[in-house]
Amino acid sequence: MHDLRTFPELKKEDFEEPRCLLDMRSGLKDAPVYTVPMGRIIEKLDEHLSRDDWQTAEQHLNYWLADAESGGDKKGALAIEEERMGLFRKRGREKEAMQAVRHALELLKESGMEESISGATAFVNIATVYKSFSQAEKSLPYYEKARRLYEAHLQADDSRLGGLYNNTALALTDVGRFDEARAMYEKALSVMALVPGGELEAAITKLNLADLDAAEKGAEAAEESIHALLEEARALLDTPSLPRNGYYAYVCTSCAPTFEYYGWFADAAELRETARRIYAGEAQ
């Protein structure tokens, strides 16, 4: 299985908690001296990643993590630690990713955010680290915690639900619970069909379904369904209205190995070239 396709860690709504669920200060045992500017931090991080500049992105996050902790901003520190988890995961740096997981779990307890939407997003990111480093069994309890909170508080068209279902299905596939995994993928597709611009995530899920078919039936027996799923995924990736930005480039790079694995070499090369052009700032 090729566990390369994941959803972005944090969006604005993940670190700006709805007031009905968690007030910005009331959930903290000790109110922070000041809060770090998460909107600006994420914006700058996206700039670094859009240029494929991972080293500067890491330095950026390390600086702001230290600043959040020195100012007593546990919520900000947790959000930044989640971004560090994602960065280390994508770079295959298991030791650093697991250190970030342990710190995030400490921050969740200290901040009282374990029952919030922010806490649920943290659980998703923690679970995804475990899954990415071949510890799917450890990931599933955290996905379940996140699912309980997300389904209780999010609307049916919230992209975070789609990401949760998709990543839970990856873990279920790894442990051989194929029927449950397929049901989760179908739930992910249902969500992304309602989300504007959800084609990228739908494409990711189609590729994951192809991997599921191969794992459950064998690549030869599932050849027909795999071919159909890859065709659907490629069509979704080619949706004209999708912005050709850094995230689009990341998805192209992440999806290319799956197309290549199933013999779609030209498509894999085209996706990699598209990503290269985006990262280089060339016109699309």
ChimeraX commands (.cxc) that place a marker at each C-alpha (Angstrom):
marker #1 position 0.00,0.00,0.00 radius 0.5
marker #1 position 1.18,3.50,-0.79 radius 0.5
marker #1 position 0.22,5.76,2.11 radius 0.5
marker #1 position 1.19,9.03,0.49 radius 0.5
marker #1 position -2.10,10.80,0.17 radius 0.5
marker #1 position -3.23,12.87,3.11 radius 0.5
marker #1 position -5.21,16.02,3.74 radius 0.5
marker #1 position -3.75,19.37,4.80 radius 0.5
marker #1 position -3.26,19.69,8.55 radius 0.5
marker #1 position -4.92,22.92,9.57 radius 0.5
marker #1 position -7.27,25.44,8.08 radius 0.5
marker #1 position -8.46,28.68,9.62 radius 0.5
marker #1 position -11.56,27.04,11.09 radius 0.5
marker #1 position -9.38,24.49,12.91 radius 0.5
marker #1 position -7.61,27.04,15.07 radius 0.5
marker #1 position -10.49,29.54,15.29 radius 0.5
marker #1 position -12.88,27.57,17.50 radius 0.5
marker #1 position -16.66,28.14,17.21 radius 0.5
marker #1 position -17.71,29.92,20.39 radius 0.5
marker #1 position -20.50,27.46,21.11 radius 0.5
marker #1 position -17.91,24.71,21.50 radius 0.5
marker #1 position -14.90,26.34,23.08 radius 0.5
marker #1 position -14.18,29.95,23.94 radius 0.5
marker #1 position -10.68,31.04,22.99 radius 0.5
marker #1 position -9.66,31.50,26.61 radius 0.5
marker #1 position -12.16,29.60,28.75 radius 0.5
marker #1 position -10.76,26.18,27.84 radius 0.5
marker #1 position -7.29,27.02,29.08 radius 0.5
marker #1 position -6.28,26.30,32.62 radius 0.5
marker #1 position -4.09,29.38,32.60 radius 0.5
marker #1 position -4.92,32.20,30.19 radius 0.5
marker #1 position -1.93,32.97,27.93 radius 0.5
marker #1 position 0.13,36.09,28.30 radius 0.5
marker #1 position -0.55,36.62,24.58 radius 0.5
marker #1 position -1.57,34.52,21.60 radius 0.5
marker #1 position 0.50,33.91,18.51 radius 0.5
marker #1 position -0.95,35.09,15.16 radius 0.5
marker #1 position -1.98,31.72,13.74 radius 0.5
marker #1 position -3.51,33.18,10.58 radius 0.5
marker #1 position -0.24,34.84,9.63 radius 0.5
marker #1 position 1.79,31.80,10.67 radius 0.5
marker #1 position -0.23,29.48,8.42 radius 0.5
marker #1 position -0.15,31.98,5.56 radius 0.5
marker #1 position 3.64,32.23,5.72 radius 0.5
marker #1 position 3.99,28.47,6.06 radius 0.5
marker #1 position 1.92,28.03,2.90 radius 0.5
marker #1 position 4.26,30.41,1.08 radius 0.5
marker #1 position 7.30,28.31,2.02 radius 0.5
marker #1 position 5.61,25.06,1.05 radius 0.5
marker #1 position 4.36,26.50,-2.24 radius 0.5
marker #1 position 8.04,26.92,-3.13 radius 0.5
marker #1 position 8.85,23.40,-1.87 radius 0.5
marker #1 position 11.10,25.03,0.75 radius 0.5
marker #1 position 10.78,22.52,3.58 radius 0.5
marker #1 position 13.82,23.70,5.53 radius 0.5
marker #1 position 12.58,27.27,5.85 radius 0.5
marker #1 position 9.09,25.98,6.69 radius 0.5
marker #1 position 10.53,23.96,9.56 radius 0.5
marker #1 position 12.55,26.91,10.87 radius 0.5
marker #1 position 9.44,29.06,10.68 radius 0.5
marker #1 position 7.41,26.60,12.75 radius 0.5
marker #1 position 10.19,26.06,15.29 radius 0.5
marker #1 position 10.44,29.81,15.88 radius 0.5
marker #1 position 6.72,30.24,16.45 radius 0.5
marker #1 position 6.42,27.13,18.61 radius 0.5
marker #1 position 9.03,28.55,20.98 radius 0.5
marker #1 position 7.24,31.90,20.94 radius 0.5
marker #1 position 3.86,30.33,21.72 radius 0.5
marker #1 position 5.27,28.35,24.61 radius 0.5
marker #1 position 7.14,31.31,26.08 radius 0.5
marker #1 position 3.91,33.32,25.98 radius 0.5
marker #1 position 1.82,30.56,27.53 radius 0.5
marker #1 position -0.31,30.11,24.41 radius 0.5
marker #1 position -1.03,26.39,24.63 radius 0.5
marker #1 position -3.68,26.47,21.93 radius 0.5
marker #1 position -1.29,28.17,19.51 radius 0.5
marker #1 position 1.50,25.78,20.48 radius 0.5
marker #1 position -0.77,22.82,19.76 radius 0.5
marker #1 position -1.74,24.17,16.34 radius 0.5
marker #1 position 1.91,24.73,15.45 radius 0.5
marker #1 position 2.92,21.31,16.74 radius 0.5
marker #1 position 0.31,19.78,14.47 radius 0.5
marker #1 position 1.89,21.50,11.49 radius 0.5
marker #1 position 5.29,20.18,12.58 radius 0.5
marker #1 position 3.81,16.68,12.79 radius 0.5
marker #1 position 2.60,16.98,9.22 radius 0.5
marker #1 position 5.89,18.34,7.97 radius 0.5
marker #1 position 7.95,15.58,9.62 radius 0.5
marker #1 position 5.49,12.94,8.44 radius 0.5
marker #1 position 5.70,14.05,4.85 radius 0.5
marker #1 position 9.50,14.06,5.02 radius 0.5
marker #1 position 9.63,10.57,6.54 radius 0.5
marker #1 position 11.24,11.78,9.78 radius 0.5
marker #1 position 9.69,9.35,12.24 radius 0.5
marker #1 position 11.68,10.30,15.35 radius 0.5
marker #1 position 10.78,13.99,15.09 radius 0.5
marker #1 position 7.16,13.22,14.17 radius 0.5
marker #1 position 6.71,11.01,17.22 radius 0.5
marker #1 position 8.27,13.63,19.47 radius 0.5
marker #1 position 5.76,16.13,18.10 radius 0.5
marker #1 position 2.94,13.66,18.79 radius 0.5
marker #1 position 3.96,13.26,22.42 radius 0.5
marker #1 position 4.17,17.00,22.89 radius 0.5
marker #1 position 0.77,17.50,21.23 radius 0.5
marker #1 position -0.83,14.97,23.58 radius 0.5
marker #1 position 0.66,16.83,26.55 radius 0.5
marker #1 position -0.67,20.14,25.25 radius 0.5
marker #1 position -4.13,18.66,24.73 radius 0.5
marker #1 position -4.31,17.61,28.38 radius 0.5
marker #1 position -2.81,20.84,29.71 radius 0.5
marker #1 position -5.11,23.06,27.64 radius 0.5
marker #1 position -8.38,21.25,28.26 radius 0.5
marker #1 position -9.10,21.00,24.53 radius 0.5
marker #1 position -9.59,17.24,24.30 radius 0.5
marker #1 position -13.36,17.60,23.77 radius 0.5
marker #1 position -13.17,20.50,21.30 radius 0.5
marker #1 position -13.08,20.65,17.52 radius 0.5
marker #1 position -9.44,21.74,17.80 radius 0.5
marker #1 position -8.83,18.65,19.88 radius 0.5
marker #1 position -10.51,16.48,17.26 radius 0.5
marker #1 position -8.27,17.93,14.54 radius 0.5
marker #1 position -5.25,17.20,16.72 radius 0.5
marker #1 position -6.42,13.60,17.12 radius 0.5
marker #1 position -6.69,13.27,13.34 radius 0.5
marker #1 position -3.15,14.52,12.87 radius 0.5
marker #1 position -1.79,12.33,15.66 radius 0.5
marker #1 position -3.51,9.28,14.19 radius 0.5
marker #1 position -2.17,10.07,10.73 radius 0.5
marker #1 position 1.39,10.12,12.06 radius 0.5
marker #1 position 0.95,6.66,13.56 radius 0.5
marker #1 position -0.64,5.40,10.34 radius 0.5
marker #1 position 2.13,6.85,8.18 radius 0.5
marker #1 position 4.80,5.05,10.18 radius 0.5
marker #1 position 3.15,1.62,10.00 radius 0.5
marker #1 position 1.32,1.76,13.32 radius 0.5
marker #1 position -2.25,1.59,12.03 radius 0.5
marker #1 position -3.59,-0.17,15.12 radius 0.5
marker #1 position -2.40,2.72,17.30 radius 0.5
marker #1 position -3.98,5.24,14.95 radius 0.5
marker #1 position -7.53,3.87,15.05 radius 0.5
marker #1 position -8.49,4.95,18.62 radius 0.5
marker #1 position -7.47,8.52,17.79 radius 0.5
marker #1 position -9.47,8.49,14.56 radius 0.5
marker #1 position -12.47,7.26,16.55 radius 0.5
marker #1 position -12.11,10.08,19.09 radius 0.5
marker #1 position -12.00,12.59,16.25 radius 0.5
marker #1 position -14.98,11.01,14.51 radius 0.5
marker #1 position -17.14,11.26,17.64 radius 0.5
marker #1 position -16.42,14.97,17.95 radius 0.5
marker #1 position -16.59,15.83,14.25 radius 0.5
marker #1 position -19.88,14.03,13.64 radius 0.5
marker #1 position -21.40,15.69,16.69 radius 0.5
marker #1 position -20.45,19.24,15.75 radius 0.5
marker #1 position -19.65,19.58,12.02 radius 0.5
marker #1 position -21.99,20.00,9.07 radius 0.5
marker #1 position -22.25,17.17,6.55 radius 0.5
marker #1 position -20.44,19.26,3.89 radius 0.5
marker #1 position -17.40,20.05,6.04 radius 0.5
marker #1 position -14.20,18.93,4.30 radius 0.5
marker #1 position -12.68,17.91,7.62 radius 0.5
marker #1 position -15.16,15.03,7.78 radius 0.5
marker #1 position -14.04,13.86,4.34 radius 0.5
marker #1 position -10.40,13.92,5.41 radius 0.5
marker #1 position -11.19,12.00,8.58 radius 0.5
marker #1 position -13.14,9.29,6.75 radius 0.5
marker #1 position -10.45,8.92,4.10 radius 0.5
marker #1 position -7.60,8.57,6.56 radius 0.5
marker #1 position -9.55,6.24,8.84 radius 0.5
marker #1 position -10.17,4.00,5.84 radius 0.5
marker #1 position -6.44,3.87,5.10 radius 0.5
marker #1 position -5.79,2.57,8.60 radius 0.5
marker #1 position -8.66,0.08,8.39 radius 0.5
marker #1 position -7.26,-1.22,5.11 radius 0.5
marker #1 position -3.86,-1.73,6.68 radius 0.5
marker #1 position -5.34,-3.95,9.40 radius 0.5
marker #1 position -7.47,-5.92,6.93 radius 0.5
marker #1 position -10.88,-4.50,7.84 radius 0.5
marker #1 position -11.80,-4.03,4.20 radius 0.5
marker #1 position -15.59,-3.72,4.43 radius 0.5
marker #1 position -15.30,-1.00,7.07 radius 0.5
marker #1 position -12.65,0.76,5.00 radius 0.5
marker #1 position -14.82,0.75,1.89 radius 0.5
marker #1 position -17.73,2.23,3.84 radius 0.5
marker #1 position -15.48,5.01,5.12 radius 0.5
marker #1 position -14.25,5.80,1.61 radius 0.5
marker #1 position -17.84,6.06,0.39 radius 0.5
marker #1 position -18.61,8.44,3.25 radius 0.5
marker #1 position -15.57,10.52,2.26 radius 0.5
marker #1 position -16.76,10.74,-1.34 radius 0.5
marker #1 position -20.23,11.78,-0.19 radius 0.5
marker #1 position -18.75,14.65,1.80 radius 0.5
marker #1 position -16.40,15.84,-0.92 radius 0.5
marker #1 position -19.23,15.88,-3.47 radius 0.5
marker #1 position -20.77,18.66,-1.36 radius 0.5
marker #1 position -17.57,20.67,-0.88 radius 0.5
marker #1 position -16.65,23.37,-3.42 radius 0.5
marker #1 position -13.33,22.37,-4.94 radius 0.5
marker #1 position -13.54,18.91,-3.37 radius 0.5
marker #1 position -12.30,17.21,-6.52 radius 0.5
marker #1 position -8.73,16.86,-5.25 radius 0.5
marker #1 position -9.79,15.02,-2.15 radius 0.5
marker #1 position -12.23,12.91,-4.19 radius 0.5
marker #1 position -9.37,11.95,-6.52 radius 0.5
marker #1 position -7.27,10.94,-3.53 radius 0.5
marker #1 position -10.08,8.75,-2.27 radius 0.5
marker #1 position -10.54,7.11,-5.68 radius 0.5
marker #1 position -6.87,6.15,-5.69 radius 0.5
marker #1 position -7.16,4.83,-2.17 radius 0.5
marker #1 position -10.14,2.72,-3.27 radius 0.5
marker #1 position -7.96,1.28,-6.04 radius 0.5
marker #1 position -5.37,0.32,-3.44 radius 0.5
marker #1 position -8.12,-1.21,-1.31 radius 0.5
marker #1 position -9.33,-3.35,-4.21 radius 0.5
marker #1 position -5.78,-4.51,-4.86 radius 0.5
marker #1 position -5.23,-5.34,-1.19 radius 0.5
marker #1 position -8.51,-7.20,-0.83 radius 0.5
marker #1 position -8.71,-9.08,-4.16 radius 0.5
marker #1 position -5.23,-8.91,-5.63 radius 0.5
marker #1 position -4.16,-6.54,-8.39 radius 0.5
marker #1 position -4.91,-8.99,-11.21 radius 0.5
marker #1 position -8.40,-9.90,-10.02 radius 0.5
marker #1 position -9.24,-6.24,-9.40 radius 0.5
marker #1 position -7.70,-4.96,-12.65 radius 0.5
marker #1 position -10.98,-3.76,-14.16 radius 0.5
marker #1 position -12.15,-1.83,-11.09 radius 0.5
marker #1 position -8.67,-0.38,-10.52 radius 0.5
marker #1 position -8.58,0.90,-14.12 radius 0.5
marker #1 position -11.97,2.54,-13.71 radius 0.5
marker #1 position -10.98,4.17,-10.42 radius 0.5
marker #1 position -7.74,5.55,-11.88 radius 0.5
marker #1 position -9.67,7.01,-14.81 radius 0.5
marker #1 position -12.06,8.70,-12.42 radius 0.5
marker #1 position -9.21,10.02,-10.29 radius 0.5
marker #1 position -7.38,11.46,-13.27 radius 0.5
marker #1 position -10.52,13.20,-14.50 radius 0.5
marker #1 position -11.01,14.77,-11.08 radius 0.5
marker #1 position -7.40,15.98,-10.96 radius 0.5
marker #1 position -7.89,17.61,-14.37 radius 0.5
marker #1 position -10.91,19.65,-13.21 radius 0.5
marker #1 position -10.31,23.05,-14.87 radius 0.5
marker #1 position -11.71,25.12,-12.00 radius 0.5
marker #1 position -9.20,23.82,-9.43 radius 0.5
marker #1 position -6.56,26.41,-8.50 radius 0.5
marker #1 position -3.11,25.32,-9.61 radius 0.5
marker #1 position -1.41,26.25,-6.33 radius 0.5
marker #1 position 1.02,24.67,-3.88 radius 0.5
marker #1 position -1.54,22.23,-2.53 radius 0.5
marker #1 position -2.49,21.16,-6.04 radius 0.5
marker #1 position 1.20,20.52,-6.73 radius 0.5
marker #1 position 1.54,18.52,-3.53 radius 0.5
marker #1 position -1.45,16.35,-4.46 radius 0.5
marker #1 position -0.05,15.78,-7.96 radius 0.5
marker #1 position 3.29,14.71,-6.52 radius 0.5
marker #1 position 1.60,12.44,-3.98 radius 0.5
marker #1 position -0.72,10.80,-6.50 radius 0.5
marker #1 position 1.90,10.21,-9.18 radius 0.5
marker #1 position 3.43,7.08,-7.54 radius 0.5
marker #1 position 0.05,5.34,-7.48 radius 0.5
marker #1 position -0.52,5.94,-11.20 radius 0.5
marker #1 position 3.01,4.71,-11.81 radius 0.5
marker #1 position 2.49,1.63,-9.63 radius 0.5
marker #1 position -0.44,0.54,-11.77 radius 0.5
marker #1 position 1.41,1.18,-15.04 radius 0.5
marker #1 position 0.03,4.61,-15.90 radius 0.5
marker #1 position 3.51,5.98,-16.52 radius 0.5
marker #1 position 2.57,8.88,-18.81 radius 0.5
marker #1 position 0.00,10.15,-16.34 radius 0.5
marker #1 position 2.50,9.94,-13.49 radius 0.5
marker #1 position 5.05,11.91,-15.51 radius 0.5
marker #1 position 2.47,14.57,-16.41 radius 0.5
marker #1 position 1.47,15.01,-12.78 radius 0.5
marker #1 position 5.09,15.38,-11.68 radius 0.5
marker #1 position 5.75,17.92,-14.44 radius 0.5
marker #1 position 2.67,19.91,-13.41 radius 0.5
marker #1 position 3.93,20.01,-9.83 radius 0.5
marker #1 position 7.40,21.04,-10.96 radius 0.5
marker #1 position 6.00,23.93,-12.98 radius 0.5
marker #1 position 3.85,25.14,-10.07 radius 0.5
marker #1 position 6.73,25.02,-7.61 radius 0.5
marker #1 position 8.96,26.84,-10.11 radius 0.5
marker #1 position 6.36,29.58,-10.52 radius 0.5
marker #1 position 5.88,28.89,-14.22 radius 0.5
marker #1 position 2.59,29.79,-15.91 radius 0.5
marker #1 position 0.03,27.00,-16.05 radius 0.5
marker link #1:1,2 radius 0.2
marker link #1:2,3 radius 0.2
marker link #1:3,4 radius 0.2
marker link #1:4,5 radius 0.2
marker link #1:5,6 radius 0.2
marker link #1:6,7 radius 0.2
marker link #1:7,8 radius 0.2
marker link #1:8,9 radius 0.2
marker link #1:9,10 radius 0.2
marker link #1:10,11 radius 0.2
marker link #1:11,12 radius 0.2
marker link #1:12,13 radius 0.2
marker link #1:13,14 radius 0.2
marker link #1:14,15 radius 0.2
marker link #1:15,16 radius 0.2
marker link #1:16,17 radius 0.2
marker link #1:17,18 radius 0.2
marker link #1:18,19 radius 0.2
marker link #1:19,20 radius 0.2
marker link #1:20,21 radius 0.2
marker link #1:21,22 radius 0.2
marker link #1:22,23 radius 0.2
marker link #1:23,24 radius 0.2
marker link #1:24,25 radius 0.2
marker link #1:25,26 radius 0.2
marker link #1:26,27 radius 0.2
marker link #1:27,28 radius 0.2
marker link #1:28,29 radius 0.2
marker link #1:29,30 radius 0.2
marker link #1:30,31 radius 0.2
marker link #1:31,32 radius 0.2
marker link #1:32,33 radius 0.2
marker link #1:33,34 radius 0.2
marker link #1:34,35 radius 0.2
marker link #1:35,36 radius 0.2
marker link #1:36,37 radius 0.2
marker link #1:37,38 radius 0.2
marker link #1:38,39 radius 0.2
marker link #1:39,40 radius 0.2
marker link #1:40,41 radius 0.2
marker link #1:41,42 radius 0.2
marker link #1:42,43 radius 0.2
marker link #1:43,44 radius 0.2
marker link #1:44,45 radius 0.2
marker link #1:45,46 radius 0.2
marker link #1:46,47 radius 0.2
marker link #1:47,48 radius 0.2
marker link #1:48,49 radius 0.2
marker link #1:49,50 radius 0.2
marker link #1:50,51 radius 0.2
marker link #1:51,52 radius 0.2
marker link #1:52,53 radius 0.2
marker link #1:53,54 radius 0.2
marker link #1:54,55 radius 0.2
marker link #1:55,56 radius 0.2
marker link #1:56,57 radius 0.2
marker link #1:57,58 radius 0.2
marker link #1:58,59 radius 0.2
marker link #1:59,60 radius 0.2
marker link #1:60,61 radius 0.2
marker link #1:61,62 radius 0.2
marker link #1:62,63 radius 0.2
marker link #1:63,64 radius 0.2
marker link #1:64,65 radius 0.2
marker link #1:65,66 radius 0.2
marker link #1:66,67 radius 0.2
marker link #1:67,68 radius 0.2
marker link #1:68,69 radius 0.2
marker link #1:69,70 radius 0.2
marker link #1:70,71 radius 0.2
marker link #1:71,72 radius 0.2
marker link #1:72,73 radius 0.2
marker link #1:73,74 radius 0.2
marker link #1:74,75 radius 0.2
marker link #1:75,76 radius 0.2
marker link #1:76,77 radius 0.2
marker link #1:77,78 radius 0.2
marker link #1:78,79 radius 0.2
marker link #1:79,80 radius 0.2
marker link #1:80,81 radius 0.2
marker link #1:81,82 radius 0.2
marker link #1:82,83 radius 0.2
marker link #1:83,84 radius 0.2
marker link #1:84,85 radius 0.2
marker link #1:85,86 radius 0.2
marker link #1:86,87 radius 0.2
marker link #1:87,88 radius 0.2
marker link #1:88,89 radius 0.2
marker link #1:89,90 radius 0.2
marker link #1:90,91 radius 0.2
marker link #1:91,92 radius 0.2
marker link #1:92,93 radius 0.2
marker link #1:93,94 radius 0.2
marker link #1:94,95 radius 0.2
marker link #1:95,96 radius 0.2
marker link #1:96,97 radius 0.2
marker link #1:97,98 radius 0.2
marker link #1:98,99 radius 0.2
marker link #1:99,100 radius 0.2
marker link #1:100,101 radius 0.2
marker link #1:101,102 radius 0.2
marker link #1:102,103 radius 0.2
marker link #1:103,104 radius 0.2
marker link #1:104,105 radius 0.2
marker link #1:105,106 radius 0.2
marker link #1:106,107 radius 0.2
marker link #1:107,108 radius 0.2
marker link #1:108,109 radius 0.2
marker link #1:109,110 radius 0.2
marker link #1:110,111 radius 0.2
marker link #1:111,112 radius 0.2
marker link #1:112,113 radius 0.2
marker link #1:113,114 radius 0.2
marker link #1:114,115 radius 0.2
marker link #1:115,116 radius 0.2
marker link #1:116,117 radius 0.2
marker link #1:117,118 radius 0.2
marker link #1:118,119 radius 0.2
marker link #1:119,120 radius 0.2
marker link #1:120,121 radius 0.2
marker link #1:121,122 radius 0.2
marker link #1:122,123 radius 0.2
marker link #1:123,124 radius 0.2
marker link #1:124,125 radius 0.2
marker link #1:125,126 radius 0.2
marker link #1:126,127 radius 0.2
marker link #1:127,128 radius 0.2
marker link #1:128,129 radius 0.2
marker link #1:129,130 radius 0.2
marker link #1:130,131 radius 0.2
marker link #1:131,132 radius 0.2
marker link #1:132,133 radius 0.2
marker link #1:133,134 radius 0.2
marker link #1:134,135 radius 0.2
marker link #1:135,136 radius 0.2
marker link #1:136,137 radius 0.2
marker link #1:137,138 radius 0.2
marker link #1:138,139 radius 0.2
marker link #1:139,140 radius 0.2
marker link #1:140,141 radius 0.2
marker link #1:141,142 radius 0.2
marker link #1:142,143 radius 0.2
marker link #1:143,144 radius 0.2
marker link #1:144,145 radius 0.2
marker link #1:145,146 radius 0.2
marker link #1:146,147 radius 0.2
marker link #1:147,148 radius 0.2
marker link #1:148,149 radius 0.2
marker link #1:149,150 radius 0.2
marker link #1:150,151 radius 0.2
marker link #1:151,152 radius 0.2
marker link #1:152,153 radius 0.2
marker link #1:153,154 radius 0.2
marker link #1:154,155 radius 0.2
marker link #1:155,156 radius 0.2
marker link #1:156,157 radius 0.2
marker link #1:157,158 radius 0.2
marker link #1:158,159 radius 0.2
marker link #1:159,160 radius 0.2
marker link #1:160,161 radius 0.2
marker link #1:161,162 radius 0.2
marker link #1:162,163 radius 0.2
marker link #1:163,164 radius 0.2
marker link #1:164,165 radius 0.2
marker link #1:165,166 radius 0.2
marker link #1:166,167 radius 0.2
marker link #1:167,168 radius 0.2
marker link #1:168,169 radius 0.2
marker link #1:169,170 radius 0.2
marker link #1:170,171 radius 0.2
marker link #1:171,172 radius 0.2
marker link #1:172,173 radius 0.2
marker link #1:173,174 radius 0.2
marker link #1:174,175 radius 0.2
marker link #1:175,176 radius 0.2
marker link #1:176,177 radius 0.2
marker link #1:177,178 radius 0.2
marker link #1:178,179 radius 0.2
marker link #1:179,180 radius 0.2
marker link #1:180,181 radius 0.2
marker link #1:181,182 radius 0.2
marker link #1:182,183 radius 0.2
marker link #1:183,184 radius 0.2
marker link #1:184,185 radius 0.2
marker link #1:185,186 radius 0.2
marker link #1:186,187 radius 0.2
marker link #1:187,188 radius 0.2
marker link #1:188,189 radius 0.2
marker link #1:189,190 radius 0.2
marker link #1:190,191 radius 0.2
marker link #1:191,192 radius 0.2
marker link #1:192,193 radius 0.2
marker link #1:193,194 radius 0.2
marker link #1:194,195 radius 0.2
marker link #1:195,196 radius 0.2
marker link #1:196,197 radius 0.2
marker link #1:197,198 radius 0.2
marker link #1:198,199 radius 0.2
marker link #1:199,200 radius 0.2
marker link #1:200,201 radius 0.2
marker link #1:201,202 radius 0.2
marker link #1:202,203 radius 0.2
marker link #1:203,204 radius 0.2
marker link #1:204,205 radius 0.2
marker link #1:205,206 radius 0.2
marker link #1:206,207 radius 0.2
marker link #1:207,208 radius 0.2
marker link #1:208,209 radius 0.2
marker link #1:209,210 radius 0.2
marker link #1:210,211 radius 0.2
marker link #1:211,212 radius 0.2
marker link #1:212,213 radius 0.2
marker link #1:213,214 radius 0.2
marker link #1:214,215 radius 0.2
marker link #1:215,216 radius 0.2
marker link #1:216,217 radius 0.2
marker link #1:217,218 radius 0.2
marker link #1:218,219 radius 0.2
marker link #1:219,220 radius 0.2
marker link #1:220,221 radius 0.2
marker link #1:221,222 radius 0.2
marker link #1:222,223 radius 0.2
marker link #1:223,224 radius 0.2
marker link #1:224,225 radius 0.2
marker link #1:225,226 radius 0.2
marker link #1:226,227 radius 0.2
marker link #1:227,228 radius 0.2
marker link #1:228,229 radius 0.2
marker link #1:229,230 radius 0.2
marker link #1:230,231 radius 0.2
marker link #1:231,232 radius 0.2
marker link #1:232,233 radius 0.2
marker link #1:233,234 radius 0.2
marker link #1:234,235 radius 0.2
marker link #1:235,236 radius 0.2
marker link #1:236,237 radius 0.2
marker link #1:237,238 radius 0.2
marker link #1:238,239 radius 0.2
marker link #1:239,240 radius 0.2
marker link #1:240,241 radius 0.2
marker link #1:241,242 radius 0.2
marker link #1:242,243 radius 0.2
marker link #1:243,244 radius 0.2
marker link #1:244,245 radius 0.2
marker link #1:245,246 radius 0.2
marker link #1:246,247 radius 0.2
marker link #1:247,248 radius 0.2
marker link #1:248,249 radius 0.2
marker link #1:249,250 radius 0.2
marker link #1:250,251 radius 0.2
marker link #1:251,252 radius 0.2
marker link #1:252,253 radius 0.2
marker link #1:253,254 radius 0.2
marker link #1:254,255 radius 0.2
marker link #1:255,256 radius 0.2
marker link #1:256,257 radius 0.2
marker link #1:257,258 radius 0.2
marker link #1:258,259 radius 0.2
marker link #1:259,260 radius 0.2
marker link #1:260,261 radius 0.2
marker link #1:261,262 radius 0.2
marker link #1:262,263 radius 0.2
marker link #1:263,264 radius 0.2
marker link #1:264,265 radius 0.2
marker link #1:265,266 radius 0.2
marker link #1:266,267 radius 0.2
marker link #1:267,268 radius 0.2
marker link #1:268,269 radius 0.2
marker link #1:269,270 radius 0.2
marker link #1:270,271 radius 0.2
marker link #1:271,272 radius 0.2
marker link #1:272,273 radius 0.2
marker link #1:273,274 radius 0.2
marker link #1:274,275 radius 0.2
marker link #1:275,276 radius 0.2
marker link #1:276,277 radius 0.2
marker link #1:277,278 radius 0.2
marker link #1:278,279 radius 0.2
marker link #1:279,280 radius 0.2
marker link #1:280,281 radius 0.2
marker link #1:281,282 radius 0.2
marker link #1:282,283 radius 0.2
marker link #1:283,284 radius 0.2
view
